[in-house]
Amino acid sequence: MADNIPENLKYTKEHEWARQEGKVLVVGITEHAQRQLGDVVYVELPKVGAVLDAESPFGTVESVKAVSELFMPVSGKVVKVNEELTESPELVNEDPYGDGWLIQVEPSDSKQVAGLLDAAAYTKYLKEEE
């Protein structure tokens, strides 16, 4: 089954996606990642106000198969976390690019956003990974 890889998002090689909304970057995991994990049963997210470096872990996703770390796509400050995932972690599986978003980050360096993979580059990366 082919992955849904929206053209309007940026991606990391750790399978996070990022969507620019004004000064804020909304971050989640890709459809590919959630499918690899299986049914998500728990999501651990950072506290609002946490300042983290690009590629550093910011939380975990626990599924019936495994626990996986989540990695920051860019350096910045966490300005919002998806509180709904506490009660409904399955949103990550049901709507990974919508209601299953994880955190919102205010990037400390907007140039890092431009350095993320676009949809074509992420698609190519997935094919190379197979």
C-alpha positions as CSV (number, residue, x, y, z in Angstrom):
1,M,0.0,0.0,0.0
2,A,1.4,3.4,-1.0
3,D,2.0,6.0,1.7
4,N,0.0,9.2,1.7
5,I,2.7,11.9,1.6
6,P,1.1,15.4,1.4
7,E,2.9,17.8,-0.9
8,N,2.4,20.8,1.5
9,L,4.4,19.3,4.4
10,K,8.1,19.0,5.2
11,Y,9.6,15.7,6.5
12,T,12.5,14.2,8.4
13,K,14.4,11.0,7.9
14,E,13.0,10.0,11.4
15,H,9.5,10.1,9.8
16,E,8.2,13.2,11.4
17,W,6.3,15.7,9.4
18,A,6.1,19.5,9.9
19,R,3.6,22.1,8.6
20,Q,4.3,25.8,8.8
21,E,1.4,27.8,10.3
22,G,2.5,31.4,10.6
23,K,5.4,31.4,13.0
24,V,4.6,28.0,14.4
25,L,5.5,24.6,13.1
26,V,3.0,21.8,13.7
27,V,4.7,18.4,14.1
28,G,3.5,14.8,13.8
29,I,4.6,11.4,12.6
30,T,4.0,10.3,9.0
31,E,1.4,7.8,7.8
32,H,4.4,5.5,7.0
33,A,5.6,5.7,10.7
34,Q,2.2,5.1,12.3
35,R,1.6,2.1,10.0
36,Q,5.0,0.6,10.9
37,L,4.2,1.1,14.6
38,G,0.8,-0.5,14.5
39,D,-1.9,0.5,17.0
40,V,-0.7,3.4,19.1
41,V,-1.6,3.0,22.8
42,Y,0.3,5.8,24.5
43,V,2.0,9.1,23.6
44,E,4.5,10.9,25.8
45,L,5.0,14.6,24.9
46,P,7.2,17.4,26.3
47,K,5.9,20.2,28.5
48,V,4.9,23.4,26.9
49,G,7.9,25.8,27.1
50,A,10.5,23.1,26.6
51,V,13.4,24.4,24.4
52,L,15.0,21.6,22.4
53,D,17.6,21.2,19.7
54,A,17.0,19.8,16.2
55,E,17.1,16.0,16.1
56,S,16.9,15.7,19.9
57,P,14.2,13.4,21.4
58,F,11.0,15.2,22.5
59,G,8.8,12.2,23.5
60,T,7.8,8.7,22.7
61,V,5.1,6.8,20.9
62,E,4.1,3.4,22.4
63,S,2.3,0.9,20.2
64,V,1.4,-2.7,20.5
65,K,4.6,-3.5,18.7
66,A,7.2,-1.2,20.1
67,V,8.2,2.1,21.8
68,S,9.7,4.7,19.5
69,E,11.3,8.0,20.3
70,L,10.1,11.2,18.6
71,F,12.7,13.7,17.3
72,M,12.6,17.4,16.9
73,P,12.6,18.4,13.2
74,V,14.1,21.8,14.1
75,S,15.5,23.6,17.2
76,G,12.9,25.6,19.0
77,K,10.4,26.1,21.8
78,V,7.4,23.8,22.3
79,V,4.4,26.2,22.4
80,K,1.6,23.7,22.4
81,V,1.1,19.9,22.8
82,N,-1.9,17.9,21.6
83,E,-3.6,17.2,24.9
84,E,-6.3,15.0,23.2
85,L,-3.6,12.3,22.7
86,T,-3.6,11.6,26.4
87,E,-7.2,10.3,26.2
88,S,-7.2,9.2,22.5
89,P,-3.7,8.1,21.4
90,E,-5.3,6.3,18.5
91,L,-5.7,9.6,16.8
92,V,-2.1,9.2,15.6
93,N,-3.3,6.1,13.6
94,E,-6.6,7.5,12.5
95,D,-5.5,11.0,11.3
96,P,-1.7,11.3,11.4
97,Y,-1.7,14.6,9.4
98,G,-4.7,16.1,11.1
99,D,-6.1,15.4,14.6
100,G,-3.1,13.2,15.4
101,W,-0.6,16.0,15.4
102,L,1.9,15.9,18.3
103,I,3.4,19.3,19.2
104,Q,3.6,22.9,17.9
105,V,7.1,24.5,17.9
106,E,8.3,28.0,17.5
107,P,11.5,27.5,15.5
108,S,14.6,29.3,16.8
109,D,16.1,29.3,13.3
110,S,13.7,29.4,10.3
111,K,16.5,28.3,8.0
112,Q,16.3,24.8,9.5
113,V,12.7,24.5,8.2
114,A,13.9,25.1,4.7
115,G,16.4,22.3,5.2
116,L,13.8,19.6,5.9
117,L,12.8,17.1,3.1
118,D,10.1,18.0,0.7
119,A,7.5,15.4,-0.3
120,A,9.5,14.2,-3.3
121,A,12.7,13.8,-1.3
122,Y,10.8,12.0,1.5
123,T,9.2,9.6,-1.1
124,K,12.6,8.9,-2.6
125,Y,14.0,8.3,0.9
126,L,11.3,5.8,1.7
127,K,12.0,3.9,-1.5
128,E,15.7,3.7,-0.7
129,E,14.9,2.5,2.8
130,E,12.8,-0.5,1.5
